[in-house]
């Protein structure tokens, strides 16, 4: 996790467990539902192209529990 504060990058390690991934997922859903999550505009920029490439590879895998 990368946190930017006053021009200083702080990196906090995250151990990915079922619980931590669930918290991250619900946090993302809360941001989307609360209007705090924005996507890059389709403006032809390098950032937009990179985002599109990365999101095309995103997959979900649901476990029984």
Secondary structure, DSSP 8 states (H G I E B T S, - for coil): -EEEETTEEEE------HHHHHHHHHHHHHHHHTT------SS--HHHHHHHHHHHT--------
